[in-house]
Amino acid sequence: MLYVRNFPRPRLAVSACLNQKPVRYNAQTVKDEFILRLLPYCEVIDVCPEVEIGLGVPRDRVIVYLLDDGFGLSQPSTGLELTERMKSFSESFLGSLPEVDGFILKSKSPSCGVSNTSVYKDREGKQFHSKGKGLFAIKVLEKHPMVPVEDEGRLKNPELKEHFLVKIFAIADIRESLGKVRRVKELMDFHQRYKYLLMAHSQVKLKEMGRLVASTKEENLKESLEKYRLLFLQALKRKPSIGQHANTIFHIFGHLSSRLKERERAHFYKLVEGYKGGKVEHRTLIELLKSLAYRFDVDYLLNQAYLEPYPAELI
């Protein structure tokens, strides 16, 4: 029987224009195929900072410019100085948010851009300085350093997209699962399910978390859950390297290799070398491991989040 994982619904704050709301400067929406496929799997909180600070739709361009102590926001055609409005809204909005699992913001935007936003030397926008971030995005990154924050432009990179998906579904899972933990055994079960995903991200954090779980008693469970969540988020922060993935794949294969013929093992090792050389996709190895786990009824592996970290429809 196929193992079916019940995925949590990540709670995402999303630029409203990416969720088909006509709030952009030109009153248009942004049709991004990946975002449109992802959002039905999520709990979405829309936000358009520029509309929220009182700018109309459509509206004249707004720019980010340099200040002595940071960055400002202005609308050159009207002379409007918008820095304090945007900072005030950002503080208020982010302070009122429920616990979120990530952000997807509009690329290049003077408010939401996580990357590639034009920054000018002057508030009239006549002298280009560099590429940077929008004012709202800067505050998001400051207030939410432990959850993924991306824009739709960066998510066109397959590796960044993969890591983003892994993180938002894992963070949603820990938010929901740890909230229901009442016994140490339930924490142990969660940790076991994420063993190999955590191994791929950070063996150091995995060992630290393992020690924490092993030392947890019923009387200090609440304190351990808080520490565990922080370590979990820290572990997911960095994108795994090819070498880290290969090491994790070999550890999983160790549960299966003794049941295979010598030529089958040799073929698998060749595929892993191909992956390390950029000739075999990571997904190919994952699907092969899942097939072998089904073949030998290894439920311990089929239960691993690493082999199915997010819904297959999003691949």
N, C-alpha and C positions, 0 to 999 in steps of 0.2 A: 504494500500500500504506500502511496506517495505521502511524504511528510509535508504537511501544509503549515507554514508559519503564519501566525496572526500578527500582522504588523501594526504598530501603534500609528496614530496620525500625528506627524510632526506639526508643531505649532509654529508657524512662520509669520513674521512681519514682512510684508511685500509692498514694494512701490505700486500704488494703485494702477498706474498705467500698464504695468506688466500683467495685471489682472483684468485687463480689458475695460478699464474705466477711462473715459475721454477727458483726462485732466492734464495732459501735457501742454506745453507752451503753444503748440499748434492745434490743440483740441483733438489730436489723434491718439490712438492706442498703439501698443507695441505687440506685434504678433510674433512671439518667440515659441517655436514648436516644443522645445524641451519644457519651458515654463508651463505651457498650456497642458502638457501631459502630466506634469508633476503636481500641480495645485489641487486637482481632485482627490489626491491621496493625503492632503494636508488640511489642517485647520488654519485658515488664512485671516490675518489681520491687515487690512489695507491701510496705506498711509500715503498721502501726497503732501509733503511739508510745505511746498510753495503755495498750494491752495489753502492750506491750514493757516498760513500767516497772512492771508487776505489778498493774495494776488489772483487775478481773474484768469479765465480761459476763453479765448487764447490770451497770451500775454507777451509783452516784449521781453527780450532776453535778459537773463539775470546772470551775473558773473561772480566768480570768486576772485578776490584780490588780496594782496599782501598787506598785513598790518605789522607794526613793530613787534607785537607780542603774539602773532598768529595769523589768522585769516579773517577776512571780512566778506560780506555779501552785499551787492548793490544792483540796482537796475539803472544802467547808464542813461537810457532815453528819458526817464522821468526824474532822475536824480535821487530816487528813493534809496535811503540807507537801511538795509534789511538785516544787518548783523545781529543786533540784539533781539529782534523779533524771532529770527531763526534759532538763536541759542535758547531763548526762553521757551519756544515751542518744543525744541528737542528735549530739554530737561523735563518739561511737563509730560510729554508723550511717553518718553522712555521710563519715567518714574511711575507712570500709571499702568504700564504693560503688565500682564500676567507673565509667569515664567515662560519664556519662549525658547525654541530649540534652534533658531537660526533666522537669518535675514537674507532676502533677495532684493537688491536695490537696483535702480536704473543707472546703467553705465553712462559716464560722461556728464551726468547731471551736476549742476552747481550745488544742489542740495544732497542728492543721493549717491553720486558717483563714488564707488569704492576705488576706482582707478581711472586714469585717462581723462579726468576733468581738467579743463583749461584753467590755469591760474594766471592772473595778470598782475603787473607791478603797480597799476593804478586803478582807482575805483571807476574810471571811465572805460576801462577795457581796451585801451589803445596800445599798451605795451605788454606783449606776451612774456610770461616768466618761465613757466614749466607746466608739466602735467602733474596733477595731484588728486585730491579727494574733495568731495562736497562737504559742506558744513554739517549737515545732518549725519552723514556717514562717519565723519570724524568723531562725533559724539556717540554714535552707536558703537564704534570700535573701542572707545574709551569706557563706556558703561557695560559693554558685554564682551569682554576679552576672551571668554571661555566657550562661546558658541560661534559657529561658522557665519561669516558675513561675506557675501559675494554679490557681484552684479551680473546681469545676464551676459555681458560681454566676456567676462572671465570664465563663465560657465560653458563657453563654447570650446574650451580646452578640455579634451576627454579625461585627462588625469585629474584636473581640478573638479570636474563634474562628478567623477567617481568618488573622490574623497568627500565632496560635499554631501552626496547621497548617503554614503556610509555614516557620516557624522550625524546628520539630522535624524536618521531613523534610530541610530544607537542612542542619541541623547534623548529622543522622545521615549525610547524604551526604558531608559534608566529613570526618567522623570515619572513615568507611570508605574513601573515595577517596584522601585524602592518605596514609593508612597504606599504600597500595599504590603510591604514586608513587615511581618509581626514576629517571626522566629528566625533564628540564626540559619536554620536549614534553608530557608527561602533565599537568604543572601548568598549562601553557598551555591545554590542551584543557578542563580543569576550569574555569578562569577564563572561557574563552570561553562555556561552557555557562551560566554564571551571570551573564554580563554585564548583561543587562537586569533580572534580579531585584535585583542589587546597585545598578544605576542607580536603580531605584524607591526603594530604601531610603536610599542616600547616594551622590550623585555625587562628593563629596569623597573618600570611602573608595574608591570604584571607581577613581578616577584614581590614588590612592596605591597601590592593589593592582596596577594596570596597570604602574606604574613599577617596582614590586618584581619582578613577573614578567619584565618586559623586561630587568632587570639581573641576573637569576638565571643562574648558570652551574652546570655539573655539580658543581664543587668546593664551592660554597656552597649547594647545594640543600637540605640538611637545615635549615640556619639560616633560609633563605627560607620553607620550609614552616611553621615555627613562627611566623614573623612574619605570614605570609599567613593562617593560621588565626585568629590574634588579630584581625587587621583584619576578617576575614570575620564573626566574632562581633560585633564592634563595629558593623559596618555594619547587621546585622540587628536591633540592639537597639531601634531606634525604628520605630514603625508608620508606613508611608508615608502621606502626605497624598493627597487626591484630585488635587491639582496635580502631585505627583510621579508618581502613576500615569499621569495624562494625558500628561505629558511623555515618559514611557517608551513609552507606546502610540504616540505620534507618531513616536518614533525607530524603532520596529518597522515602523510603517506606511510609513516612508520607503523600506524595501526592496521595497515592493509597489506604491506609488502610481503609479509610471510605467507600470505594466502595465494600469492601470484606465482606464475611460472617465471623462470629466470629471464626469458626473452621479454615478458610483459614488464618486468621491473626495469630492464635495460631500455625499453622503449619509453617508459615514463621518465627515467633520468635524462634521456635524450631530449624529450620535450621540455623539461625544466631548463636544460642548457640552452635550448632554442629560445625560451622565454627570456633568460638572462641576456641573450644576444639580440633581443628585439625581433625575433623571427616568429615567435609563438605568442598569442595573446593570453593574458592572465585568465580571462574567462574560459578559455579552452581547458586549462588545467583544473579550474574549479569544477566545471561540468564533468570532467573525467573522475575527479575525486568523489563527487556526488554519486555518479553511476556506480563506482566501486563500493561505496558505502551502502547503496541500495542492494547491490549484488550480494554482499556479505551480511546484510542486516545489522550494520553497526549504528545503532540509534544514537550513541554518544556523539558520533560525527554528524549525523543528519540533523542533530539539534544545535549544531554550532552556528552562531551568527555569521562567522567568517564565510561560510559556504553559501549563505543567502542573506546578505546584510540589508537588502531592500527589495521591494517587489520587482519580479523579473520583467514586468511590463515596462519598467523604466530603463532597462538596459539599452 
